[in-house]
Amino acid sequence: MGSMTTRLDLLSRLLPGENVGELATHQGQFHHLVMGADRVVCFARTEAAAARLPERSAVLRTLAGLDLGSAPRGRSPSCSR
C-alpha cells in the first residue's frame, strides 16, 4: 500500500463525513497539513519534525481550550507521524 493510499485511509478515519479529495492542504518546510471542517491533521515530513509533534499538539490543544477566538470552536489538532 502506497504512502498516499495510507494517508487517504487515515484521513477518512480522522475526518469522518469529509470529502478527503476536496480538503484544503498546505505544505510547509517540515509538515503537510490537511484542513477539515473541525480538525487539522498534520503529517511530519522529517523524523525531527515527527519528534516535535506531540508537544506541539499538546500546546495547540491547550490554546484551543482557552477559547481565544482565533479558530472556530471545536477545531482541534490531530498530529500523525
mmJSON file of the N, C-alpha and C atoms, coordinates in Angstrom:
{"data_MODEL":{"atom_site":{
"group_PDB":["ATOM","ATOM","ATOM","ATOM","ATOM","ATOM","ATOM","ATOM","ATOM","ATOM","ATOM","ATOM","ATOM","ATOM","ATOM","ATOM","ATOM","ATOM","ATOM","ATOM","ATOM","ATOM","ATOM","ATOM","ATOM","ATOM","ATOM","ATOM","ATOM","ATOM","ATOM","ATOM","ATOM","ATOM","ATOM","ATOM","ATOM","ATOM","ATOM","ATOM","ATOM","ATOM","ATOM","ATOM","ATOM","ATOM","ATOM","ATOM","ATOM","ATOM","ATOM","ATOM","ATOM","ATOM","ATOM","ATOM","ATOM","ATOM","ATOM","ATOM","ATOM","ATOM","ATOM","ATOM","ATOM","ATOM","ATOM","ATOM","ATOM","ATOM","ATOM","ATOM","ATOM","ATOM","ATOM","ATOM","ATOM","ATOM","ATOM","ATOM","ATOM","ATOM","ATOM","ATOM","ATOM","ATOM","ATOM","ATOM","ATOM","ATOM","ATOM","ATOM","ATOM","ATOM","ATOM","ATOM","ATOM","ATOM","ATOM","ATOM","ATOM","ATOM","ATOM","ATOM","ATOM","ATOM","ATOM","ATOM","ATOM","ATOM","ATOM","ATOM","ATOM","ATOM","ATOM","ATOM","ATOM","ATOM","ATOM","ATOM","ATOM","ATOM","ATOM","ATOM","ATOM","ATOM","ATOM","ATOM","ATOM","ATOM","ATOM","ATOM","ATOM","ATOM","ATOM","ATOM","ATOM","ATOM","ATOM","ATOM","ATOM","ATOM","ATOM","ATOM","ATOM","ATOM","ATOM","ATOM","ATOM","ATOM","ATOM","ATOM","ATOM","ATOM","ATOM","ATOM","ATOM","ATOM","ATOM","ATOM","ATOM","ATOM","ATOM","ATOM","ATOM","ATOM","ATOM","ATOM","ATOM","ATOM","ATOM","ATOM","ATOM","ATOM","ATOM","ATOM","ATOM","ATOM","ATOM","ATOM","ATOM","ATOM","ATOM","ATOM","ATOM","ATOM","ATOM","ATOM","ATOM","ATOM","ATOM","ATOM","ATOM","ATOM","ATOM","ATOM","ATOM","ATOM","ATOM","ATOM","ATOM","ATOM","ATOM","ATOM","ATOM","ATOM","ATOM","ATOM","ATOM","ATOM","ATOM","ATOM","ATOM","ATOM","ATOM","ATOM","ATOM","ATOM","ATOM","ATOM","ATOM","ATOM","ATOM","ATOM","ATOM","ATOM","ATOM","ATOM","ATOM","ATOM","ATOM","ATOM","ATOM","ATOM","ATOM","ATOM","ATOM","ATOM","ATOM","ATOM","ATOM","ATOM","ATOM"],
"id":[1,2,3,4,5,6,7,8,9,10,11,12,13,14,15,16,17,18,19,20,21,22,23,24,25,26,27,28,29,30,31,32,33,34,35,36,37,38,39,40,41,42,43,44,45,46,47,48,49,50,51,52,53,54,55,56,57,58,59,60,61,62,63,64,65,66,67,68,69,70,71,72,73,74,75,76,77,78,79,80,81,82,83,84,85,86,87,88,89,90,91,92,93,94,95,96,97,98,99,100,101,102,103,104,105,106,107,108,109,110,111,112,113,114,115,116,117,118,119,120,121,122,123,124,125,126,127,128,129,130,131,132,133,134,135,136,137,138,139,140,141,142,143,144,145,146,147,148,149,150,151,152,153,154,155,156,157,158,159,160,161,162,163,164,165,166,167,168,169,170,171,172,173,174,175,176,177,178,179,180,181,182,183,184,185,186,187,188,189,190,191,192,193,194,195,196,197,198,199,200,201,202,203,204,205,206,207,208,209,210,211,212,213,214,215,216,217,218,219,220,221,222,223,224,225,226,227,228,229,230,231,232,233,234,235,236,237,238,239,240,241,242,243],
"type_symbol":["N","C","C","N","C","C","N","C","C","N","C","C","N","C","C","N","C","C","N","C","C","N","C","C","N","C","C","N","C","C","N","C","C","N","C","C","N","C","C","N","C","C","N","C","C","N","C","C","N","C","C","N","C","C","N","C","C","N","C","C","N","C","C","N","C","C","N","C","C","N","C","C","N","C","C","N","C","C","N","C","C","N","C","C","N","C","C","N","C","C","N","C","C","N","C","C","N","C","C","N","C","C","N","C","C","N","C","C","N","C","C","N","C","C","N","C","C","N","C","C","N","C","C","N","C","C","N","C","C","N","C","C","N","C","C","N","C","C","N","C","C","N","C","C","N","C","C","N","C","C","N","C","C","N","C","C","N","C","C","N","C","C","N","C","C","N","C","C","N","C","C","N","C","C","N","C","C","N","C","C","N","C","C","N","C","C","N","C","C","N","C","C","N","C","C","N","C","C","N","C","C","N","C","C","N","C","C","N","C","C","N","C","C","N","C","C","N","C","C","N","C","C","N","C","C","N","C","C","N","C","C","N","C","C","N","C","C","N","C","C","N","C","C"],
"label_atom_id":["N","CA","C","N","CA","C","N","CA","C","N","CA","C","N","CA","C","N","CA","C","N","CA","C","N","CA","C","N","CA","C","N","CA","C","N","CA","C","N","CA","C","N","CA","C","N","CA","C","N","CA","C","N","CA","C","N","CA","C","N","CA","C","N","CA","C","N","CA","C","N","CA","C","N","CA","C","N","CA","C","N","CA","C","N","CA","C","N","CA","C","N","CA","C","N","CA","C","N","CA","C","N","CA","C","N","CA","C","N","CA","C","N","CA","C","N","CA","C","N","CA","C","N","CA","C","N","CA","C","N","CA","C","N","CA","C","N","CA","C","N","CA","C","N","CA","C","N","CA","C","N","CA","C","N","CA","C","N","CA","C","N","CA","C","N","CA","C","N","CA","C","N","CA","C","N","CA","C","N","CA","C","N","CA","C","N","CA","C","N","CA","C","N","CA","C","N","CA","C","N","CA","C","N","CA","C","N","CA","C","N","CA","C","N","CA","C","N","CA","C","N","CA","C","N","CA","C","N","CA","C","N","CA","C","N","CA","C","N","CA","C","N","CA","C","N","CA","C","N","CA","C","N","CA","C","N","CA","C","N","CA","C","N","CA","C","N","CA","C","N","CA","C","N","CA","C","N","CA","C","N","CA","C"],
"label_alt_id":[null,null,null,null,null,null,null,null,null,null,null,null,null,null,null,null,null,null,null,null,null,null,null,null,null,null,null,null,null,null,null,null,null,null,null,null,null,null,null,null,null,null,null,null,null,null,null,null,null,null,null,null,null,null,null,null,null,null,null,null,null,null,null,null,null,null,null,null,null,null,null,null,null,null,null,null,null,null,null,null,null,null,null,null,null,null,null,null,null,null,null,null,null,null,null,null,null,null,null,null,null,null,null,null,null,null,null,null,null,null,null,null,null,null,null,null,null,null,null,null,null,null,null,null,null,null,null,null,null,null,null,null,null,null,null,null,null,null,null,null,null,null,null,null,null,null,null,null,null,null,null,null,null,null,null,null,null,null,null,null,null,null,null,null,null,null,null,null,null,null,null,null,null,null,null,null,null,null,null,null,null,null,null,null,null,null,null,null,null,null,null,null,null,null,null,null,null,null,null,null,null,null,null,null,null,null,null,null,null,null,null,null,null,null,null,null,null,null,null,null,null,null,null,null,null,null,null,null,null,null,null,null,null,null,null,null,null,null,null,null,null,null,null],
"label_comp_id":["MET","MET","MET","GLY","GLY","GLY","SER","SER","SER","MET","MET","MET","THR","THR","THR","THR","THR","THR","ARG","ARG","ARG","LEU","LEU","LEU","ASP","ASP","ASP","LEU","LEU","LEU","LEU","LEU","LEU","SER","SER","SER","ARG","ARG","ARG","LEU","LEU","LEU","LEU","LEU","LEU","PRO","PRO","PRO","GLY","GLY","GLY","GLU","GLU","GLU","ASN","ASN","ASN","VAL","VAL","VAL","GLY","GLY","GLY","GLU","GLU","GLU","LEU","LEU","LEU","ALA","ALA","ALA","THR","THR","THR","HIS","HIS","HIS","GLN","GLN","GLN","GLY","GLY","GLY","GLN","GLN","GLN","PHE","PHE","PHE","HIS","HIS","HIS","HIS","HIS","HIS","LEU","LEU","LEU","VAL","VAL","VAL","MET","MET","MET","GLY","GLY","GLY","ALA","ALA","ALA","ASP","ASP","ASP","ARG","ARG","ARG","VAL","VAL","VAL","VAL","VAL","VAL","CYS","CYS","CYS","PHE","PHE","PHE","ALA","ALA","ALA","ARG","ARG","ARG","THR","THR","THR","GLU","GLU","GLU","ALA","ALA","ALA","ALA","ALA","ALA","ALA","ALA","ALA","ALA","ALA","ALA","ARG","ARG","ARG","LEU","LEU","LEU","PRO","PRO","PRO","GLU","GLU","GLU","ARG","ARG","ARG","SER","SER","SER","ALA","ALA","ALA","VAL","VAL","VAL","LEU","LEU","LEU","ARG","ARG","ARG","THR","THR","THR","LEU","LEU","LEU","ALA","ALA","ALA","GLY","GLY","GLY","LEU","LEU","LEU","ASP","ASP","ASP","LEU","LEU","LEU","GLY","GLY","GLY","SER","SER","SER","ALA","ALA","ALA","PRO","PRO","PRO","ARG","ARG","ARG","GLY","GLY","GLY","ARG","ARG","ARG","SER","SER","SER","PRO","PRO","PRO","SER","SER","SER","CYS","CYS","CYS","SER","SER","SER","ARG","ARG","ARG"],
"label_asym_id":["A","A","A","A","A","A","A","A","A","A","A","A","A","A","A","A","A","A","A","A","A","A","A","A","A","A","A","A","A","A","A","A","A","A","A","A","A","A","A","A","A","A","A","A","A","A","A","A","A","A","A","A","A","A","A","A","A","A","A","A","A","A","A","A","A","A","A","A","A","A","A","A","A","A","A","A","A","A","A","A","A","A","A","A","A","A","A","A","A","A","A","A","A","A","A","A","A","A","A","A","A","A","A","A","A","A","A","A","A","A","A","A","A","A","A","A","A","A","A","A","A","A","A","A","A","A","A","A","A","A","A","A","A","A","A","A","A","A","A","A","A","A","A","A","A","A","A","A","A","A","A","A","A","A","A","A","A","A","A","A","A","A","A","A","A","A","A","A","A","A","A","A","A","A","A","A","A","A","A","A","A","A","A","A","A","A","A","A","A","A","A","A","A","A","A","A","A","A","A","A","A","A","A","A","A","A","A","A","A","A","A","A","A","A","A","A","A","A","A","A","A","A","A","A","A","A","A","A","A","A","A","A","A","A","A","A","A","A","A","A","A","A","A"],
"label_entity_id":["1","1","1","1","1","1","1","1","1","1","1","1","1","1","1","1","1","1","1","1","1","1","1","1","1","1","1","1","1","1","1","1","1","1","1","1","1","1","1","1","1","1","1","1","1","1","1","1","1","1","1","1","1","1","1","1","1","1","1","1","1","1","1","1","1","1","1","1","1","1","1","1","1","1","1","1","1","1","1","1","1","1","1","1","1","1","1","1","1","1","1","1","1","1","1","1","1","1","1","1","1","1","1","1","1","1","1","1","1","1","1","1","1","1","1","1","1","1","1","1","1","1","1","1","1","1","1","1","1","1","1","1","1","1","1","1","1","1","1","1","1","1","1","1","1","1","1","1","1","1","1","1","1","1","1","1","1","1","1","1","1","1","1","1","1","1","1","1","1","1","1","1","1","1","1","1","1","1","1","1","1","1","1","1","1","1","1","1","1","1","1","1","1","1","1","1","1","1","1","1","1","1","1","1","1","1","1","1","1","1","1","1","1","1","1","1","1","1","1","1","1","1","1","1","1","1","1","1","1","1","1","1","1","1","1","1","1","1","1","1","1","1","1"],
"label_seq_id":[1,1,1,2,2,2,3,3,3,4,4,4,5,5,5,6,6,6,7,7,7,8,8,8,9,9,9,10,10,10,11,11,11,12,12,12,13,13,13,14,14,14,15,15,15,16,16,16,17,17,17,18,18,18,19,19,19,20,20,20,21,21,21,22,22,22,23,23,23,24,24,24,25,25,25,26,26,26,27,27,27,28,28,28,29,29,29,30,30,30,31,31,31,32,32,32,33,33,33,34,34,34,35,35,35,36,36,36,37,37,37,38,38,38,39,39,39,40,40,40,41,41,41,42,42,42,43,43,43,44,44,44,45,45,45,46,46,46,47,47,47,48,48,48,49,49,49,50,50,50,51,51,51,52,52,52,53,53,53,54,54,54,55,55,55,56,56,56,57,57,57,58,58,58,59,59,59,60,60,60,61,61,61,62,62,62,63,63,63,64,64,64,65,65,65,66,66,66,67,67,67,68,68,68,69,69,69,70,70,70,71,71,71,72,72,72,73,73,73,74,74,74,75,75,75,76,76,76,77,77,77,78,78,78,79,79,79,80,80,80,81,81,81],
"pdbx_PDB_ins_code":[null,null,null,null,null,null,null,null,null,null,null,null,null,null,null,null,null,null,null,null,null,null,null,null,null,null,null,null,null,null,null,null,null,null,null,null,null,null,null,null,null,null,null,null,null,null,null,null,null,null,null,null,null,null,null,null,null,null,null,null,null,null,null,null,null,null,null,null,null,null,null,null,null,null,null,null,null,null,null,null,null,null,null,null,null,null,null,null,null,null,null,null,null,null,null,null,null,null,null,null,null,null,null,null,null,null,null,null,null,null,null,null,null,null,null,null,null,null,null,null,null,null,null,null,null,null,null,null,null,null,null,null,null,null,null,null,null,null,null,null,null,null,null,null,null,null,null,null,null,null,null,null,null,null,null,null,null,null,null,null,null,null,null,null,null,null,null,null,null,null,null,null,null,null,null,null,null,null,null,null,null,null,null,null,null,null,null,null,null,null,null,null,null,null,null,null,null,null,null,null,null,null,null,null,null,null,null,null,null,null,null,null,null,null,null,null,null,null,null,null,null,null,null,null,null,null,null,null,null,null,null,null,null,null,null,null,null,null,null,null,null,null,null],
"Cartn_x":[0.858,0.0,0.9,0.633,1.469,1.198,2.11,2.012,0.729,0.373,-0.82,-2.082,-2.135,-3.291,-3.43,-2.313,-2.323,-2.836,-2.369,-2.823,-4.308,-4.784,-6.201,-7.059,-6.627,-7.36,-7.375,-6.237,-6.149,-7.008,-6.946,-7.748,-9.239,-9.635,-11.052,-11.526,-10.637,-10.997,-10.932,-9.939,-9.777,-10.764,-11.221,-12.127,-13.406,-14.181,-15.392,-16.385,-17.039,-18.027,-17.433,-16.106,-15.436,-15.13,-15.182,-14.727,-13.226,-12.432,-10.993,-10.341,-10.828,-10.239,-10.453,-11.379,-11.682,-11.179,-10.472,-9.994,-8.815,-8.714,-7.585,-6.331,-5.244,-3.968,-2.914,-1.957,-0.856,0.431,1.473,2.765,3.765,4.341,5.375,6.71,7.72,9.06,9.138,8.383,8.502,7.236,6.095,4.824,3.934,3.022,1.897,0.664,-0.192,-1.417,-2.626,-3.629,-4.908,-5.961,-6.713,-7.669,-9.082,-9.625,-11.012,-11.892,-13.181,-14.113,-13.913,-13.607,-13.486,-12.117,-11.215,-9.942,-8.869,-7.649,-6.484,-5.617,-5.214,-4.349,-2.975,-1.947,-0.582,0.262,0.929,1.853,3.262,4.139,5.523,6.27,7.166,7.962,9.331,9.768,11.074,10.928,11.933,11.938,11.968,12.756,12.857,11.51,10.826,9.506,8.516,8.602,7.717,7.95,9.204,9.517,8.919,8.742,8.194,6.668,6.019,4.564,3.783,4.112,3.309,3.296,4.434,4.482,3.695,3.844,3.106,1.601,1.205,-0.207,-0.765,-0.002,-0.444,-0.614,0.309,0.216,-1.02,-1.266,-2.435,-3.741,-3.79,-4.997,-5.237,-4.167,-4.293,-4.82,-4.254,-4.714,-6.168,-6.539,-7.925,-8.877,-8.44,-9.27,-9.477,-8.604,-8.725,-9.772,-10.218,-11.234,-10.866,-9.703,-9.203,-9.853,-10.661,-11.35,-10.514,-9.361,-8.508,-8.83,-9.663,-10.064,-11.513,-12.228,-13.613,-13.665,-14.685,-14.846,-14.897,-14.307,-14.336,-13.199,-12.452,-11.338,-10.165,-9.706,-8.594,-7.565,-6.304,-5.262,-5.194,-4.843,-4.552,-3.233,-2.285,-0.963,-0.643,-0.072,0.33,1.76,2.459,3.854,3.943],
"Cartn_y":[-1.176,0.0,1.233,2.179,3.357,4.384,5.318,6.376,7.185,7.54,8.346,7.564,6.296,5.465,5.339,5.146,5.048,6.336,7.474,8.762,8.984,8.626,8.803,7.959,6.73,5.859,6.463,6.961,7.569,8.825,9.675,10.898,10.583,9.535,9.145,8.778,8.166,7.798,9.0,9.873,11.028,12.149,12.217,13.287,12.686,11.975,11.317,12.345,11.98,12.867,13.891,13.97,14.921,14.238,15.002,14.508,14.78,13.758,13.904,14.538,14.233,14.776,16.268,16.858,18.276,19.143,18.566,19.316,20.211,21.347,22.251,21.627,21.72,21.205,22.311,22.246,23.195,22.417,22.826,22.168,23.179,22.869,23.705,23.003,23.63,23.066,21.723,21.588,20.389,19.554,20.058,19.362,19.506,18.557,18.653,18.782,19.756,19.953,19.696,19.057,18.844,19.473,20.426,21.204,20.654,20.06,19.622,20.709,20.492,21.48,21.675,20.585,20.645,20.244,19.871,19.323,19.558,19.738,19.85,18.626,17.954,16.794,17.183,16.868,17.253,16.003,15.945,14.858,15.441,14.898,15.367,14.91,15.767,15.429,14.875,15.065,14.581,13.894,13.101,12.436,13.473,14.522,15.558,16.261,16.544,17.179,16.239,14.957,13.972,13.918,14.051,14.015,15.215,16.338,17.543,17.589,16.752,16.828,16.633,15.68,15.521,16.781,17.432,18.65,19.777,19.918,20.965,20.725,19.481,19.136,19.479,19.181,19.487,20.999,21.772,23.234,23.738,23.22,23.653,23.279,22.094,21.698,22.622,23.001,23.924,25.268,25.777,27.051,26.967,25.858,25.694,25.706,25.151,25.115,26.483,27.434,28.785,29.609,29.124,29.807,31.276,31.474,32.817,33.445,32.681,33.222,33.233,32.563,32.572,31.451,30.506,29.408,29.055,28.465,28.067,27.1,27.223,26.315,24.877,24.012,22.596,22.163,23.097,22.724,22.336,21.125,20.654,19.965,20.044,19.455,17.945,17.291,15.862,15.694,15.144,15.018,13.556,13.275,11.916,11.926,10.889,10.773,10.145],
"Cartn_z":[0.0,0.0,0.0,-0.891,-1.018,0.059,0.156,1.155,0.997,-0.238,-0.471,-0.114,-0.461,-0.121,1.387,2.068,3.529,4.143,3.633,4.161,3.891,2.727,2.414,3.335,3.595,4.526,5.922,6.374,7.696,7.774,6.745,6.728,6.747,6.057,6.056,7.453,8.248,9.629,10.567,10.373,11.265,10.974,9.727,9.313,8.735,9.556,9.051,8.513,7.431,6.821,5.881,5.808,4.913,3.581,2.502,1.208,1.155,1.448,1.613,0.393,-0.785,-2.008,-2.189,-1.451,-1.604,-0.454,0.497,1.651,1.273,1.949,1.735,2.328,1.604,2.093,2.011,2.909,2.943,3.173,2.496,2.659,3.187,4.329,4.915,4.807,5.378,5.329,6.048,7.14,7.966,8.054,7.564,7.728,6.499,6.345,5.417,6.296,6.015,6.783,5.91,6.469,5.797,6.698,6.131,6.914,6.729,7.788,7.785,8.369,8.388,8.931,10.432,11.16,12.614,13.135,12.248,12.698,11.64,12.11,11.23,11.467,10.393,10.503,9.97,10.738,10.41,10.181,9.026,8.714,8.691,9.513,9.561,8.312,7.829,6.65,7.02,8.267,8.705,10.061,10.417,11.726,12.855,12.68,13.713,13.899,12.805,12.897,13.579,13.28,13.909,15.417,15.835,17.261,18.0,17.304,17.938,17.94,17.157,17.02,18.321,19.162,20.388,21.256,21.406,22.215,21.552,20.245,19.526,19.611,19.49,19.578,20.954,22.0,23.365,23.558,23.025,23.131,22.393,21.192,20.416,21.108,21.715,22.449,23.642,24.333,25.463,24.978,23.901,23.349,22.89,22.275,21.828,23.014,24.135,25.328,25.965,25.655,26.203,25.469,24.31,23.509,23.269,22.661,22.379,21.158,20.438,19.278,18.011,18.008,16.829,15.846,16.24,15.366,15.703,14.752,15.042,16.211,17.031,18.172,17.713,18.489,18.177,17.275,16.733,15.853,16.73,16.598,17.407,16.53,16.904,16.074,16.214,15.148,15.148,14.445,15.098,14.524,14.298,13.148,12.788,12.329,12.682,12.257,10.918],
"occupancy":[1.0,1.0,1.0,1.0,1.0,1.0,1.0,1.0,1.0,1.0,1.0,1.0,1.0,1.0,1.0,1.0,1.0,1.0,1.0,1.0,1.0,1.0,1.0,1.0,1.0,1.0,1.0,1.0,1.0,1.0,1.0,1.0,1.0,1.0,1.0,1.0,1.0,1.0,1.0,1.0,1.0,1.0,1.0,1.0,1.0,1.0,1.0,1.0,1.0,1.0,1.0,1.0,1.0,1.0,1.0,1.0,1.0,1.0,1.0,1.0,1.0,1.0,1.0,1.0,1.0,1.0,1.0,1.0,1.0,1.0,1.0,1.0,1.0,1.0,1.0,1.0,1.0,1.0,1.0,1.0,1.0,1.0,1.0,1.0,1.0,1.0,1.0,1.0,1.0,1.0,1.0,1.0,1.0,1.0,1.0,1.0,1.0,1.0,1.0,1.0,1.0,1.0,1.0,1.0,1.0,1.0,1.0,1.0,1.0,1.0,1.0,1.0,1.0,1.0,1.0,1.0,1.0,1.0,1.0,1.0,1.0,1.0,1.0,1.0,1.0,1.0,1.0,1.0,1.0,1.0,1.0,1.0,1.0,1.0,1.0,1.0,1.0,1.0,1.0,1.0,1.0,1.0,1.0,1.0,1.0,1.0,1.0,1.0,1.0,1.0,1.0,1.0,1.0,1.0,1.0,1.0,1.0,1.0,1.0,1.0,1.0,1.0,1.0,1.0,1.0,1.0,1.0,1.0,1.0,1.0,1.0,1.0,1.0,1.0,1.0,1.0,1.0,1.0,1.0,1.0,1.0,1.0,1.0,1.0,1.0,1.0,1.0,1.0,1.0,1.0,1.0,1.0,1.0,1.0,1.0,1.0,1.0,1.0,1.0,1.0,1.0,1.0,1.0,1.0,1.0,1.0,1.0,1.0,1.0,1.0,1.0,1.0,1.0,1.0,1.0,1.0,1.0,1.0,1.0,1.0,1.0,1.0,1.0,1.0,1.0,1.0,1.0,1.0,1.0,1.0,1.0,1.0,1.0,1.0,1.0,1.0,1.0,1.0,1.0,1.0,1.0,1.0,1.0],
"B_iso_or_equiv":[0.0,0.0,0.0,0.0,0.0,0.0,0.0,0.0,0.0,0.0,0.0,0.0,0.0,0.0,0.0,0.0,0.0,0.0,0.0,0.0,0.0,0.0,0.0,0.0,0.0,0.0,0.0,0.0,0.0,0.0,0.0,0.0,0.0,0.0,0.0,0.0,0.0,0.0,0.0,0.0,0.0,0.0,0.0,0.0,0.0,0.0,0.0,0.0,0.0,0.0,0.0,0.0,0.0,0.0,0.0,0.0,0.0,0.0,0.0,0.0,0.0,0.0,0.0,0.0,0.0,0.0,0.0,0.0,0.0,0.0,0.0,0.0,0.0,0.0,0.0,0.0,0.0,0.0,0.0,0.0,0.0,0.0,0.0,0.0,0.0,0.0,0.0,0.0,0.0,0.0,0.0,0.0,0.0,0.0,0.0,0.0,0.0,0.0,0.0,0.0,0.0,0.0,0.0,0.0,0.0,0.0,0.0,0.0,0.0,0.0,0.0,0.0,0.0,0.0,0.0,0.0,0.0,0.0,0.0,0.0,0.0,0.0,0.0,0.0,0.0,0.0,0.0,0.0,0.0,0.0,0.0,0.0,0.0,0.0,0.0,0.0,0.0,0.0,0.0,0.0,0.0,0.0,0.0,0.0,0.0,0.0,0.0,0.0,0.0,0.0,0.0,0.0,0.0,0.0,0.0,0.0,0.0,0.0,0.0,0.0,0.0,0.0,0.0,0.0,0.0,0.0,0.0,0.0,0.0,0.0,0.0,0.0,0.0,0.0,0.0,0.0,0.0,0.0,0.0,0.0,0.0,0.0,0.0,0.0,0.0,0.0,0.0,0.0,0.0,0.0,0.0,0.0,0.0,0.0,0.0,0.0,0.0,0.0,0.0,0.0,0.0,0.0,0.0,0.0,0.0,0.0,0.0,0.0,0.0,0.0,0.0,0.0,0.0,0.0,0.0,0.0,0.0,0.0,0.0,0.0,0.0,0.0,0.0,0.0,0.0,0.0,0.0,0.0,0.0,0.0,0.0,0.0,0.0,0.0,0.0,0.0,0.0,0.0,0.0,0.0,0.0,0.0,0.0],
"pdbx_formal_charge":[null,null,null,null,null,null,null,null,null,null,null,null,null,null,null,null,null,null,null,null,null,null,null,null,null,null,null,null,null,null,null,null,null,null,null,null,null,null,null,null,null,null,null,null,null,null,null,null,null,null,null,null,null,null,null,null,null,null,null,null,null,null,null,null,null,null,null,null,null,null,null,null,null,null,null,null,null,null,null,null,null,null,null,null,null,null,null,null,null,null,null,null,null,null,null,null,null,null,null,null,null,null,null,null,null,null,null,null,null,null,null,null,null,null,null,null,null,null,null,null,null,null,null,null,null,null,null,null,null,null,null,null,null,null,null,null,null,null,null,null,null,null,null,null,null,null,null,null,null,null,null,null,null,null,null,null,null,null,null,null,null,null,null,null,null,null,null,null,null,null,null,null,null,null,null,null,null,null,null,null,null,null,null,null,null,null,null,null,null,null,null,null,null,null,null,null,null,null,null,null,null,null,null,null,null,null,null,null,null,null,null,null,null,null,null,null,null,null,null,null,null,null,null,null,null,null,null,null,null,null,null,null,null,null,null,null,null,null,null,null,null,null,null],
"auth_seq_id":[1,1,1,2,2,2,3,3,3,4,4,4,5,5,5,6,6,6,7,7,7,8,8,8,9,9,9,10,10,10,11,11,11,12,12,12,13,13,13,14,14,14,15,15,15,16,16,16,17,17,17,18,18,18,19,19,19,20,20,20,21,21,21,22,22,22,23,23,23,24,24,24,25,25,25,26,26,26,27,27,27,28,28,28,29,29,29,30,30,30,31,31,31,32,32,32,33,33,33,34,34,34,35,35,35,36,36,36,37,37,37,38,38,38,39,39,39,40,40,40,41,41,41,42,42,42,43,43,43,44,44,44,45,45,45,46,46,46,47,47,47,48,48,48,49,49,49,50,50,50,51,51,51,52,52,52,53,53,53,54,54,54,55,55,55,56,56,56,57,57,57,58,58,58,59,59,59,60,60,60,61,61,61,62,62,62,63,63,63,64,64,64,65,65,65,66,66,66,67,67,67,68,68,68,69,69,69,70,70,70,71,71,71,72,72,72,73,73,73,74,74,74,75,75,75,76,76,76,77,77,77,78,78,78,79,79,79,80,80,80,81,81,81],
"auth_comp_id":["MET","MET","MET","GLY","GLY","GLY","SER","SER","SER","MET","MET","MET","THR","THR","THR","THR","THR","THR","ARG","ARG","ARG","LEU","LEU","LEU","ASP","ASP","ASP","LEU","LEU","LEU","LEU","LEU","LEU","SER","SER","SER","ARG","ARG","ARG","LEU","LEU","LEU","LEU","LEU","LEU","PRO","PRO","PRO","GLY","GLY","GLY","GLU","GLU","GLU","ASN","ASN","ASN","VAL","VAL","VAL","GLY","GLY","GLY","GLU","GLU","GLU","LEU","LEU","LEU","ALA","ALA","ALA","THR","THR","THR","HIS","HIS","HIS","GLN","GLN","GLN","GLY","GLY","GLY","GLN","GLN","GLN","PHE","PHE","PHE","HIS","HIS","HIS","HIS","HIS","HIS","LEU","LEU","LEU","VAL","VAL","VAL","MET","MET","MET","GLY","GLY","GLY","ALA","ALA","ALA","ASP","ASP","ASP","ARG","ARG","ARG","VAL","VAL","VAL","VAL","VAL","VAL","CYS","CYS","CYS","PHE","PHE","PHE","ALA","ALA","ALA","ARG","ARG","ARG","THR","THR","THR","GLU","GLU","GLU","ALA","ALA","ALA","ALA","ALA","ALA","ALA","ALA","ALA","ALA","ALA","ALA","ARG","ARG","ARG","LEU","LEU","LEU","PRO","PRO","PRO","GLU","GLU","GLU","ARG","ARG","ARG","SER","SER","SER","ALA","ALA","ALA","VAL","VAL","VAL","LEU","LEU","LEU","ARG","ARG","ARG","THR","THR","THR","LEU","LEU","LEU","ALA","ALA","ALA","GLY","GLY","GLY","LEU","LEU","LEU","ASP","ASP","ASP","LEU","LEU","LEU","GLY","GLY","GLY","SER","SER","SER","ALA","ALA","ALA","PRO","PRO","PRO","ARG","ARG","ARG","GLY","GLY","GLY","ARG","ARG","ARG","SER","SER","SER","PRO","PRO","PRO","SER","SER","SER","CYS","CYS","CYS","SER","SER","SER","ARG","ARG","ARG"],
"auth_asym_id":["A","A","A","A","A","A","A","A","A","A","A","A","A","A","A","A","A","A","A","A","A","A","A","A","A","A","A","A","A","A","A","A","A","A","A","A","A","A","A","A","A","A","A","A","A","A","A","A","A","A","A","A","A","A","A","A","A","A","A","A","A","A","A","A","A","A","A","A","A","A","A","A","A","A","A","A","A","A","A","A","A","A","A","A","A","A","A","A","A","A","A","A","A","A","A","A","A","A","A","A","A","A","A","A","A","A","A","A","A","A","A","A","A","A","A","A","A","A","A","A","A","A","A","A","A","A","A","A","A","A","A","A","A","A","A","A","A","A","A","A","A","A","A","A","A","A","A","A","A","A","A","A","A","A","A","A","A","A","A","A","A","A","A","A","A","A","A","A","A","A","A","A","A","A","A","A","A","A","A","A","A","A","A","A","A","A","A","A","A","A","A","A","A","A","A","A","A","A","A","A","A","A","A","A","A","A","A","A","A","A","A","A","A","A","A","A","A","A","A","A","A","A","A","A","A","A","A","A","A","A","A","A","A","A","A","A","A","A","A","A","A","A","A"],
"auth_atom_id":["N","CA","C","N","CA","C","N","CA","C","N","CA","C","N","CA","C","N","CA","C","N","CA","C","N","CA","C","N","CA","C","N","CA","C","N","CA","C","N","CA","C","N","CA","C","N","CA","C","N","CA","C","N","CA","C","N","CA","C","N","CA","C","N","CA","C","N","CA","C","N","CA","C","N","CA","C","N","CA","C","N","CA","C","N","CA","C","N","CA","C","N","CA","C","N","CA","C","N","CA","C","N","CA","C","N","CA","C","N","CA","C","N","CA","C","N","CA","C","N","CA","C","N","CA","C","N","CA","C","N","CA","C","N","CA","C","N","CA","C","N","CA","C","N","CA","C","N","CA","C","N","CA","C","N","CA","C","N","CA","C","N","CA","C","N","CA","C","N","CA","C","N","CA","C","N","CA","C","N","CA","C","N","CA","C","N","CA","C","N","CA","C","N","CA","C","N","CA","C","N","CA","C","N","CA","C","N","CA","C","N","CA","C","N","CA","C","N","CA","C","N","CA","C","N","CA","C","N","CA","C","N","CA","C","N","CA","C","N","CA","C","N","CA","C","N","CA","C","N","CA","C","N","CA","C","N","CA","C","N","CA","C","N","CA","C","N","CA","C","N","CA","C","N","CA","C","N","CA","C","N","CA","C"],
"pdbx_PDB_model_num":[1,1,1,1,1,1,1,1,1,1,1,1,1,1,1,1,1,1,1,1,1,1,1,1,1,1,1,1,1,1,1,1,1,1,1,1,1,1,1,1,1,1,1,1,1,1,1,1,1,1,1,1,1,1,1,1,1,1,1,1,1,1,1,1,1,1,1,1,1,1,1,1,1,1,1,1,1,1,1,1,1,1,1,1,1,1,1,1,1,1,1,1,1,1,1,1,1,1,1,1,1,1,1,1,1,1,1,1,1,1,1,1,1,1,1,1,1,1,1,1,1,1,1,1,1,1,1,1,1,1,1,1,1,1,1,1,1,1,1,1,1,1,1,1,1,1,1,1,1,1,1,1,1,1,1,1,1,1,1,1,1,1,1,1,1,1,1,1,1,1,1,1,1,1,1,1,1,1,1,1,1,1,1,1,1,1,1,1,1,1,1,1,1,1,1,1,1,1,1,1,1,1,1,1,1,1,1,1,1,1,1,1,1,1,1,1,1,1,1,1,1,1,1,1,1,1,1,1,1,1,1,1,1,1,1,1,1,1,1,1,1,1,1]
}}}
